[in-house]
């Protein structure tokens, strides 16, 4: 890093780390099984070498951590994390019915406390549980369905070696479907579903819920169609302000339509749109993926995307008093594109290239504020407000690219050479400046380039046999 006086110094951002996963699995016959899993992330962080700063309030020397946190001298800046779980699966002898479940827990040690999106603070020593249960009818000639529950504790943390969409929640999901597998009229097969789902956080506050009906069909000309209608009642978003307060979000109705064409030729097509009529605004998303195979060795996919959002109040700034906020109606636009390419030089040598570009611009208008400082902000309690002191409008851009050379230099042994690039600029606006969509935005920020080499070697032993 470079200090204000122009000097340069080295700072450790990420220490040497150990990532381990242990999986025990036993089949019980007829599609049933039971398993155990344990995962651990250990950071071998040195106890010295971090910059030291003086605490303004106490005058005590503190260690300055990457990201701005401060800890006592000799304390850790980065946490360790552990996860353990038990899972099982049962399938009926005919194979039509299946039940599965998982129970797990997490433990976080060391490092400073950190806040999650719903305001929950996870500190060293915190333990939290989670789990899911599912029963489904997957077989049979026509009728299928499922019931599912999942629940996660406030401080459940899986993201060091996995991914959790969110903690602090209960979710119920149910679906009833009817399918045909024989040609009838213009269709080869169809699947129709009625679905319902409900979310709550652990305080009982209603999260996103909804009802939807969908149809999937494969036609005689091998085209694929998908149509789905949604209804979402209003709900409370406890992650909008990121401090534990919740904002009411209006309900909506929407329609989603997609079409896919693949007749074995050099060109394939997948594309569609989702249109949402929110009671105080709208969302519209459009996307297309075109596949090209001009020569047998090259597969190419190009996918432009376009999105519009208007009307919903979104959090833009905190007010002068605790639990007071300023909101603005967002008018956002986004464009993007995805490129995938695979060149097969030989069965053992391939080159894969991936690139993703996204640019979004979002001005705000019609500013609103809450007045009572409550933990739950209801829309009908918002009143007209002046804009915040700092312009909340934004332009965001991201460019992610990767290239992978794969060479299987002997049977079962493979060499990978990987290059990745990530570029996410930060753009600020002064008063009176209207953000616009400009793909050149992504070239104005710092980039992270990574080159990796991976080798896997097969020793030639499989199940005790040479």
Residue pairs with C-beta under 8 A, 6 or more apart in sequence:
1 8
1 9
1 10
1 11
2 8
3 9
11 50
11 51
11 66
12 45
12 46
12 49
12 50
12 66
13 66
14 78
15 43
15 44
15 45
15 46
15 78
16 43
16 44
17 41
17 42
17 43
17 44
18 40
18 41
18 42
18 44
19 39
19 40
19 41
19 160
19 161
20 39
20 40
20 41
20 42
21 37
21 38
21 39
21 161
22 36
22 37
22 38
22 39
23 35
23 36
23 37
24 35
24 36
24 37
25 33
25 34
25 35
25 36
26 33
26 34
26 35
27 33
28 34
30 91
30 93
31 89
31 90
31 91
31 95
31 98
32 88
32 89
32 90
32 91
33 88
33 89
34 86
34 87
34 88
34 89
35 86
35 87
35 88
36 84
36 85
36 86
36 87
37 83
37 84
37 85
37 87
37 104
38 82
38 83
38 84
38 85
39 82
39 83
39 84
39 160
39 161
39 162
40 80
40 81
40 82
40 83
41 80
41 81
41 82
41 160
41 161
42 80
43 76
43 78
43 79
43 80
43 110
45 76
45 77
45 78
47 74
48 74
50 63
50 64
50 65
50 77
51 63
51 64
52 61
52 62
52 63
52 64
52 73
53 61
53 62
53 64
53 70
54 60
54 61
54 62
55 61
55 62
55 70
60 72
61 73
62 70
62 71
62 72
62 73
63 70
63 71
63 72
63 73
63 74
63 75
63 77
64 70
65 71
65 77
65 78
65 112
66 77
69 77
69 112
69 114
70 112
71 77
71 112
75 110
75 112
76 110
76 111
77 111
77 112
78 110
78 111
79 108
79 109
79 110
79 111
79 124
80 108
80 109
80 110
80 111
81 106
81 107
81 108
81 109
81 157
81 160
81 161
82 106
82 107
82 108
82 109
83 104
83 105
83 106
83 107
83 158
83 161
83 162
84 104
84 105
85 102
85 103
85 104
85 105
86 102
86 103
86 104
87 100
87 101
87 102
87 103
88 100
88 101
88 102
89 98
89 99
89 100
90 98
90 99
90 100
91 97
91 98
92 98
94 139
95 138
95 139
96 137
96 138
96 139
96 140
97 135
97 136
97 137
97 138
97 139
98 134
98 135
98 136
98 138
99 133
99 134
99 135
99 136
100 133
100 134
101 131
101 132
101 133
101 134
102 131
102 132
103 129
103 130
103 131
104 129
104 130
104 131
104 158
105 127
105 128
105 129
105 130
105 156
106 127
106 128
106 130
106 155
106 156
106 157
106 158
107 125
107 126
107 127
108 122
108 123
108 124
108 125
108 126
108 155
108 157
109 124
109 125
110 124
111 124
113 121
113 122
113 123
113 124
114 121
114 122
115 121
115 122
115 242
115 243
116 122
116 167
116 168
117 166
117 239
117 242
118 166
118 167
118 168
118 201
118 238
118 239
118 242
118 244
119 238
119 242
119 243
119 244
119 245
120 154
120 155
120 167
120 168
120 244
122 155
122 157
126 155
126 157
127 155
128 152
128 153
128 154
128 155
128 156
128 157
128 167
129 152
129 153
129 156
130 150
130 151
130 152
130 153
130 156
130 164
130 167
131 150
131 151
132 148
132 149
132 150
132 151
133 148
133 149
133 150
134 146
134 147
134 148
134 149
135 146
135 147
135 148
136 144
136 145
136 146
136 147
136 148
137 143
137 144
137 145
137 146
138 144
138 146
141 181
142 178
142 179
142 180
143 176
143 177
143 178
144 176
144 177
144 178
144 179
145 174
145 175
145 176
145 177
146 173
146 174
146 175
147 172
147 173
147 174
148 171
148 172
148 173
148 174
149 170
149 171
149 172
149 173
150 169
150 170
150 171
151 169
151 170
151 171
152 164
152 166
152 167
152 168
152 169
153 167
153 168
153 202
154 167
154 168
154 202
155 167
156 164
156 167
157 164
157 167
158 164
166 239
168 201
168 202
168 238
169 199
169 200
169 201
169 202
169 207
170 199
170 200
170 201
170 202
171 197
171 198
171 199
172 197
172 198
173 195
173 196
173 197
174 195
174 196
174 197
175 193
175 194
175 195
175 196
176 193
176 194
176 195
177 191
177 192
177 193
177 194
178 191
178 192
179 189
179 190
179 191
179 192
180 187
180 189
180 190
181 189
182 189
183 189
183 220
184 190
186 219
186 220
187 217
187 218
187 219
187 220
188 218
188 219
188 220
188 222
189 217
189 218
190 215
190 216
190 217
190 218
191 215
191 216
191 217
192 213
192 214
192 215
192 216
193 212
193 213
193 214
194 211
194 212
194 213
195 211
195 212
195 213
195 214
196 210
196 211
196 212
197 209
197 210
198 206
198 209
199 206
199 207
199 208
199 209
199 235
200 206
200 207
201 207
201 238
205 236
205 238
205 246
205 376
206 235
206 236
207 235
207 236
207 237
207 238
208 232
208 235
209 232
209 233
209 235
210 230
210 231
210 232
210 233
211 230
211 231
212 228
212 229
212 230
212 231
213 228
213 229
214 226
214 227
214 228
214 229
215 225
215 226
215 227
215 228
216 224
216 225
216 226
217 224
217 225
218 224
219 225
221 263
222 261
222 262
222 263
222 264
223 259
223 260
223 261
224 258
224 259
224 260
224 261
224 262
225 257
225 258
225 259
225 260
226 256
226 257
226 258
226 259
226 272
227 255
227 256
227 257
227 258
228 255
228 256
229 253
229 254
229 255
229 256
230 252
230 253
230 254
230 255
230 256
230 276
231 251
231 252
231 253
232 251
232 252
232 253
232 254
233 251
234 248
234 249
234 250
234 251
234 279
235 248
235 249
235 251
236 246
236 247
236 248
236 249
236 376
237 246
237 247
237 248
237 249
238 244
238 245
238 246
240 246
240 247
240 314
240 315
241 247
241 315
241 318
241 325
244 375
245 323
245 325
245 374
245 375
245 376
245 377
246 375
246 376
246 377
247 313
247 315
247 327
247 377
248 376
248 377
248 378
248 379
249 312
250 278
250 279
250 280
250 281
250 312
250 379
251 278
251 279
252 276
252 277
252 278
252 279
253 276
253 277
254 274
254 275
254 276
254 277
254 283
255 274
255 275
256 272
256 273
256 274
256 275
257 272
257 273
257 274
258 270
258 271
258 272
259 269
259 270
259 271
259 272
260 268
260 269
260 270
261 268
261 269
261 270
262 268
262 269
262 291
266 292
266 293
266 294
267 290
267 291
267 292
267 293
268 290
268 291
269 288
269 289
269 290
269 291
270 288
270 289
270 291
271 286
271 287
271 288
271 289
272 286
272 287
273 284
273 285
273 286
273 287
274 283
274 284
274 285
275 282
275 283
275 284
276 282
276 283
276 284
278 311
278 312
280 311
280 312
280 313
280 379
281 309
281 310
281 311
281 312
281 329
282 308
282 309
282 310
282 311
283 307
283 308
283 309
284 307
284 308
284 309
285 305
285 306
285 307
285 308
286 305
286 306
286 307
287 303
287 304
287 305
287 306
288 303
288 304
288 305
289 301
289 302
289 303
289 338
290 301
290 302
290 303
291 299
291 300
291 301
292 298
292 299
292 300
292 301
292 302
293 299
293 300
294 300
297 343
297 344
297 345
298 341
298 342
298 343
298 344
299 340
299 341
299 342
300 339
300 340
300 341
301 338
301 339
301 340
301 341
302 337
302 338
302 339
303 337
303 338
303 339
304 335
304 336
304 337
305 334
305 335
305 336
305 337
305 338
305 358
306 334
306 335
306 336
307 332
307 333
307 334
307 335
307 336
307 360
308 332
308 333
308 334
309 330
309 331
309 332
309 333
309 362
310 329
310 330
310 331
310 332
311 329
311 330
311 331
312 329
312 330
313 327
313 328
313 329
313 330
313 368
313 379
313 382
314 327
314 328
314 329
314 330
314 364
315 325
315 326
315 327
316 326
316 327
316 328
316 364
316 367
316 388
316 392
317 325
317 326
317 388
317 389
317 390
317 392
318 324
318 325
318 326
319 325
319 326
319 369
319 370
321 373
322 373
323 370
323 373
323 374
323 375
324 369
324 370
324 371
324 373
325 369
325 370
325 377
326 367
326 368
326 369
326 385
326 387
326 388
327 367
327 368
327 369
327 382
327 385
328 364
328 365
328 366
328 367
328 368
328 387
328 392
329 364
329 365
329 366
329 368
330 362
330 363
330 364
331 362
331 363
331 364
331 365
332 360
332 361
332 362
333 360
333 361
333 362
333 437
334 358
334 359
334 360
334 361
334 437
335 358
335 359
335 360
335 437
335 439
336 356
336 357
336 358
336 359
337 356
337 357
338 354
338 355
338 356
338 357
339 353
339 354
339 355
339 356
340 352
340 353
340 354
341 352
341 353
341 354
342 350
342 351
342 352
342 353
343 350
343 351
344 350
345 351
347 408
348 407
348 408
348 409
349 405
349 406
349 407
349 408
350 405
350 406
351 403
351 404
351 405
351 406
352 403
352 404
352 406
353 401
353 402
353 403
353 404
354 400
354 401
354 402
354 403
355 399
355 400
355 401
355 402
356 398
356 399
356 400
356 401
357 397
357 398
357 399
357 439
357 442
358 396
358 397
358 398
359 395
359 396
359 397
359 437
359 438
359 439
359 441
359 442
360 394
360 395
360 396
360 397
360 437
361 393
361 394
361 395
361 396
361 435
361 436
361 437
361 438
362 393
362 394
362 395
362 396
362 435
363 393
363 434
363 435
364 387
364 392
364 393
366 384
367 384
367 385
367 386
367 387
367 388
368 382
368 383
368 384
368 385
369 382
369 383
369 384
369 385
370 377
370 381
370 382
370 383
371 381
371 383
372 381
391 428
391 429
391 430
391 431
391 433
393 429
393 433
393 434
393 435
394 427
394 429
394 435
395 427
395 429
395 435
395 436
395 437
395 438
395 441
396 424
396 427
396 441
397 423
397 424
397 425
397 427
397 439
397 441
397 442
397 445
398 422
398 423
398 424
398 442
399 421
399 422
399 423
399 424
399 442
399 443
399 447
400 420
400 421
400 422
400 423
401 420
401 421
402 418
402 419
402 420
402 421
403 418
403 419
404 416
404 417
404 418
405 416
405 417
405 418
406 414
406 415
406 416
407 414
407 415
407 416
408 414
408 415
409 415
410 458
411 458
412 458
412 460
413 455
413 456
413 457
413 458
414 455
414 456
415 453
415 454
415 455
416 452
416 453
416 454
416 455
416 456
417 451
417 452
417 453
418 450
418 451
418 452
418 453
418 454
419 449
419 450
419 451
419 452
420 449
420 450
420 452
421 447
421 448
421 449
421 450
422 447
422 448
423 442
423 443
423 445
423 446
423 447
423 448
424 442
424 445
425 441
425 442
425 443
425 444
425 445
425 446
426 445
427 435
427 441
427 444
429 435
460 466
